Amino acid sequence: MTYGELKQRQNWKLKQKIDHSVIVVSSFMERIQSKIFVSYSRRKTIYAHWT
């Protein structure tokens, strides 16, 4: 990702960010053929575990 792409993504609306995240996680899950469990903390930390 280039610096320009990063700046563009930072300006996305929340819905765009969520939609993009769903696509990226779904693609990853399909590629590794596994289940992913994701949890979020109050401090915006994302924890992921796959089996």
Backbone torsions as a table, in degrees:
resi	resn	phi	psi	omega
1	MET	NA	133.7	178.4
2	THR	-84.9	166.6	177.9
3	TYR	-61.5	-38.8	178.6
4	GLY	-63.3	-41.1	177.5
5	GLU	-64.6	-40.4	178.1
6	LEU	-61.0	-47.2	-179.9
7	LYS	-62.4	-37.6	178.9
8	GLN	-65.8	-44.3	-179.6
9	ARG	-67.6	-32.6	177.8
10	GLN	-65.1	-23.6	179.7
11	ASN	-91.1	-0.7	178.2
12	TRP	-63.7	152.2	171.4
13	LYS	-69.9	159.6	-178.6
14	LEU	-56.9	-42.2	-179.5
15	LYS	-60.6	-40.3	178.3
16	GLN	-63.2	-41.5	-179.9
17	LYS	-64.8	-42.4	179.3
18	ILE	-65.3	-46.7	179.3
19	ASP	-59.1	-43.8	179.5
20	HIS	-63.0	-42.8	179.5
21	SER	-61.8	-42.0	179.3
22	VAL	-61.9	-43.1	179.7
23	ILE	-64.3	-44.2	-178.4
24	VAL	-65.1	-45.8	-179.9
25	VAL	-65.7	-42.2	179.0
26	SER	-61.4	-42.4	178.7
27	SER	-63.1	-43.1	178.5
28	PHE	-63.1	-44.8	179.5
29	MET	-60.6	-42.0	179.6
30	GLU	-64.5	-40.2	-178.0
31	ARG	-67.1	-38.9	-178.3
32	ILE	-95.4	-4.0	179.2
33	GLN	49.3	58.5	-176.1
34	SER	-145.1	170.8	175.1
35	LYS	-99.4	137.7	179.7
36	ILE	-117.4	132.6	176.3
37	PHE	-111.3	123.9	-176.2
38	VAL	-121.7	137.1	174.3
39	SER	-135.5	154.8	-177.2
40	TYR	-121.9	138.1	175.6
41	SER	-95.4	170.9	178.7
42	ARG	-68.5	-17.6	-179.4
43	ARG	-95.9	21.7	176.8
44	LYS	67.0	23.7	176.1
45	THR	-89.6	137.9	179.5
46	ILE	-110.0	128.1	176.6
47	TYR	-111.4	129.5	179.6
48	ALA	-128.5	142.2	177.2
49	HIS	-140.1	131.0	177.0
50	TRP	-123.5	150.4	-177.3
51	THR	-120.2	NA	NA
